[in-house]
Structures are given as C-alpha cells and as structure tokens.
Amino acid sequence: MTRTFTEYGDRRNPAILFLHGIRLGRDIWAPHARMLAPRFHVVTVDLPGHGALEHMHFSESTLNNIISNAIENVCASPPLVVGYSLGGYVAMEYSSRHPEHTAGLVLAGCAMDYEGWRRFPYEMSVRLSEMVPRAWLDAFFHVSLRMTLPKAVAQVVEQIPFNRDVFRRTASIARSNKRFSEILGTYRKPVLFVQGEYDVLFRMDEKRFLSMVPQAQLEVVHGTDHTAPLRKVKEFSNIVADFAERIFS
C-alpha cells in the first residue's frame, strides 16, 4: 500500500500535522520535522494530486478523508495543524468543520480572501497551464522554482509528483467566492498567522482575518516573501515550536 504520510518523533508527545502548499508535497517539511521531533510527534501528509497521491482527485471529500485519517489513525491526540498557502486554506476549512479534531492552527501565507479581481490572475494562470504542453510547463516550473527557492529546496520540489489538474480544481474553489476569513471566524481555538514581510498579495486581508478571529496572533518573518516557511526553516520551526509549547502546556 502507498504510504501517504511520514511521521517523526514519539507518538506520546503532542502532535503537529503539516499541510503543504500547491505543487509541493510532504517532503518539503522534512527539515522542519527533524527540528521539532525531539519535543513533538510530527506528521506530514501529501494532499490529493501531490506526491504519493498524484492520481487522487483534489476535492473536499478526498481532503477530508486524508486529514481525518492522519488525525484519527496516526496522531494520538488532536494536533496543532500547520498549513502553508493552499494547505492553510485547507486547514481553515477542515478545522472550522471539525474543531474537536484540532488543538490549534498555524496559518502561513494565506490571509487573503479570493474575491473580486483577486480571482482573475489565478484563473488566467490556470487556463494558461492547461493550454501549454506538459514539457513547457515543467520547464517553467524548473526556472521559477530555482528563482524563488533555495537550490536544495527547489531540487526536492522538482522530485515531487504533481497532477496539474489540481490547478483547475483549486481555481473552482477561488471562483466560489468563499470568504475564508468568515469560515475561520467560527473557529474558537488558538490561531497564529505567520506572514512573510514582503508577501504583499497574501497579506491583503490580514487585518480582516485578525478582526474576524479575535484570539489570533500574528508573527511576521522579516526579509522574505510568500516562501518564508521554506526559506527561513529554522525561524519558522521555532515559531511553530513556541506556539505549540504554549497551547499544549
């Protein structure tokens, strides 16, 4: 049977579940997990359409099944869920529906509601990705990954299988006019937003999210952008560890 998760550390320790962004996979969290494993039980999963689940359709039901399976069968207790970019939006929706399954949330690079004009740049890029040959798309990813990520991280990402149908399916979510700030507003457990200082697009609705979630806190990672969790591995891991210590104490 295909393994869709990786775990680090002792299951008797408090659990942290990591959810990756689009075009990534659970392997990007390996350095973070190794830093956290001495104190926590860390679980990383592939989202549908990514990694070991490349051929699984990305949908609300498959996401729910993957996350629920990890929490119920791998984590000994409700975990702190860390979601980055797409993984952050997934974490918001899942946790608002199943708050009893989580201890809290760390949300990185996802403080923006897809509404109005903000949907269109993503929709246009999705349409373009569907039109160009796979080889051209792979070449584009190769160049963009090398330009935006540290070389070692880019090499890991390029080895992760990915189904480009995920672009179309996530575009339909953006098109639905969901306000994730309102979805998260029903969640009453601890929340920490972690934002790259220069992540202009995904900080557009930061104040709205913070006002909708009064218990939420904010950490800004200076000198970086949307790739903060991948560029500043030690700093991001320390932020997660400090927040986890507070909510599990």
SEPALO-405243 format. One line per field, with one value per residue (C-alpha): residue number from 0; residue in one letter; x, y, z. Coordinates in steps of 0.1 Angstrom, whole numbers, plus 2048, in hexadecimal, padded with zeros to 3 digits. Layout:
N
num c(NUM;...)
residuo c(A;...)
px c(X;...)
py c(Y;...)
pz c(Z;...)
END
This chain:
249
num c(0;1;2;3;4;5;6;7;8;9;10;11;12;13;14;15;16;17;18;19;20;21;22;23;24;25;26;27;28;29;30;31;32;33;34;35;36;37;38;39;40;41;42;43;44;45;46;47;48;49;50;51;52;53;54;55;56;57;58;59;60;61;62;63;64;65;66;67;68;69;70;71;72;73;74;75;76;77;78;79;80;81;82;83;84;85;86;87;88;89;90;91;92;93;94;95;96;97;98;99;100;101;102;103;104;105;106;107;108;109;110;111;112;113;114;115;116;117;118;119;120;121;122;123;124;125;126;127;128;129;130;131;132;133;134;135;136;137;138;139;140;141;142;143;144;145;146;147;148;149;150;151;152;153;154;155;156;157;158;159;160;161;162;163;164;165;166;167;168;169;170;171;172;173;174;175;176;177;178;179;180;181;182;183;184;185;186;187;188;189;190;191;192;193;194;195;196;197;198;199;200;201;202;203;204;205;206;207;208;209;210;211;212;213;214;215;216;217;218;219;220;221;222;223;224;225;226;227;228;229;230;231;232;233;234;235;236;237;238;239;240;241;242;243;244;245;246;247;248)
residuo c(M;T;R;T;F;T;E;Y;G;D;R;R;N;P;A;I;L;F;L;H;G;I;R;L;G;R;D;I;W;A;P;H;A;R;M;L;A;P;R;F;H;V;V;T;V;D;L;P;G;H;G;A;L;E;H;M;H;F;S;E;S;T;L;N;N;I;I;S;N;A;I;E;N;V;C;A;S;P;P;L;V;V;G;Y;S;L;G;G;Y;V;A;M;E;Y;S;S;R;H;P;E;H;T;A;G;L;V;L;A;G;C;A;M;D;Y;E;G;W;R;R;F;P;Y;E;M;S;V;R;L;S;E;M;V;P;R;A;W;L;D;A;F;F;H;V;S;L;R;M;T;L;P;K;A;V;A;Q;V;V;E;Q;I;P;F;N;R;D;V;F;R;R;T;A;S;I;A;R;S;N;K;R;F;S;E;I;L;G;T;Y;R;K;P;V;L;F;V;Q;G;E;Y;D;V;L;F;R;M;D;E;K;R;F;L;S;M;V;P;Q;A;Q;L;E;V;V;H;G;T;D;H;T;A;P;L;R;K;V;K;E;F;S;N;I;V;A;D;F;A;E;R;I;F;S)
px c(800;80D;818;809;817;838;83C;858;85D;84B;825;822;82C;813;80C;812;803;813;7FF;813;80B;803;81D;82F;82D;833;859;85D;856;872;88B;870;864;887;88C;86B;86C;87F;861;843;834;835;820;822;809;806;7E6;7D2;7E3;805;821;815;7F1;7F9;7DD;7C2;7AA;7AD;78B;77A;773;796;7A5;78E;797;7BD;7BD;7A4;7B8;7D8;7C9;7B4;7CD;7F0;7EC;7E7;7D5;7C7;7E4;7EF;7E9;803;7F6;80B;7FA;7E2;7E7;7DC;7BB;7B6;7BE;7A5;788;78F;794;775;760;773;780;781;79B;7B5;7C7;7CE;7DA;7FA;7F1;80D;808;7E2;7D3;7C0;79D;799;77E;779;797;7AE;7A0;7AA;7D0;7CE;7B3;7C7;7E6;7D1;7C4;7E7;7F4;7D8;7E1;807;818;823;848;844;832;84E;868;855;854;879;882;869;873;898;890;87A;887;8A9;8BA;8B7;892;88B;89C;885;866;86F;870;84C;832;816;7F5;7EF;7C9;7CD;7D0;7AE;79E;7AC;7A1;77D;781;78E;771;758;75B;762;76D;787;788;764;769;786;771;75D;77D;783;7A4;7C7;7D2;7F3;7F8;81C;822;841;848;846;82A;815;7F9;7F3;7F3;7D8;7BC;7D2;7BF;79E;7A9;7B7;796;781;796;79C;7B0;7C9;7ED;805;82A;83C;85B;870;884;871;851;837;852;85A;854;86C;887;888;885;894;881;860;866;86E;84E;83A;84C;846;821;81D;82D;814;7F5;800;80D)
py c(800;823;837;859;867;869;86B;877;874;863;85D;864;889;8A4;8A1;8BA;8B4;8C6;8CE;8DA;8F3;8ED;8DC;8D1;8B1;8A3;8A1;8C7;8C4;8AB;8C5;8D5;8B4;8A9;8C9;8C4;89E;89F;8B0;8A7;88C;89B;88D;899;88F;892;8A4;895;89A;89D;884;861;86D;87C;868;870;88B;8AB;8B0;8B8;894;887;8A3;89A;875;87B;893;880;85F;870;87F;860;845;854;871;865;886;8A4;8B4;8D8;8DB;8EF;8F9;90C;91E;905;8F0;90D;911;8EB;8EE;90A;8F8;8D7;8E5;8FB;8DC;8C5;8DB;8BD;8AD;8C8;8DA;8FA;908;917;928;933;948;946;966;96F;969;960;978;992;999;983;964;96E;96C;948;93E;94C;939;919;91D;922;903;8EF;8FC;8F7;8D4;8C2;8C6;8EC;8ED;8D8;8F0;90E;8FD;8F5;919;928;910;918;93D;93D;921;917;8FE;8E0;8E7;8EB;8CA;8B9;8C9;8BE;89A;89B;88D;8A6;8A4;8C5;8BF;8CD;8F0;8ED;8DF;8F9;914;908;90E;931;937;92C;94E;93D;956;942;95D;956;931;934;94C;92F;91E;925;914;924;932;940;952;951;969;971;996;99B;983;9A0;98C;973;98F;9A3;999;994;9AD;99E;97B;988;99A;97C;965;97A;95F;95F;96A;976;970;981;970;98E;990;976;970;955;93A;943;920;911;92C;931;90D;912;932;924;903;917;92C;90B;8FC;91A;91C;8F6;8F8;913;900;8DE;8EA)
pz c(800;7F7;815;815;835;848;86E;884;8A9;8C5;8C2;8E7;8E1;8D6;8B1;895;873;855;835;817;7FB;7D7;7C1;7E0;7F6;818;812;814;839;841;84F;864;871;87B;88F;8A1;8A6;8C7;8D8;8C1;8AD;88A;86D;849;82E;809;7FD;7E1;7BF;7CF;7D6;7DE;7D7;7B5;7A4;7BF;7B6;7CB;7DA;7FB;802;7FB;80F;82C;82A;829;846;85B;856;861;880;88A;882;885;89F;8C3;8CB;8B8;8A7;8A1;87B;867;845;82B;80E;7FF;81E;833;821;824;849;84E;83D;84E;871;86F;868;880;89C;8B4;89E;8A2;8BF;8AB;88A;87C;85B;844;824;822;830;811;805;7E1;7D6;7BB;7A5;7BA;7AA;787;787;795;77C;75F;76A;76E;74A;73D;74F;73E;71C;71B;717;736;72D;72A;74C;75C;74D;75B;77E;77C;776;78F;7AA;7A6;7A7;7C6;7DC;7EA;7D2;7EA;7F0;7CA;7C4;7DD;7CE;7AA;7B5;7C3;7AB;7A4;791;780;781;7A5;795;785;7A5;7BC;7A3;7A7;7CD;7C7;7AF;7CA;7DC;7FD;818;82B;845;84D;84C;865;87A;888;896;8BB;8C1;8C0;89E;893;872;865;848;833;836;810;808;7FC;7EB;807;822;811;829;847;85C;852;85D;87E;885;87C;893;8B3;8C3;8A6;8A9;88E;887;86A;85C;851;831;81E;80A;804;806;82A;838;81F;81F;844;850;873;87A;86E;882;8A1;89D;89A;8B8;8CE;8C5;8CA;8ED;8F7;8EB;8F8;91A)
END
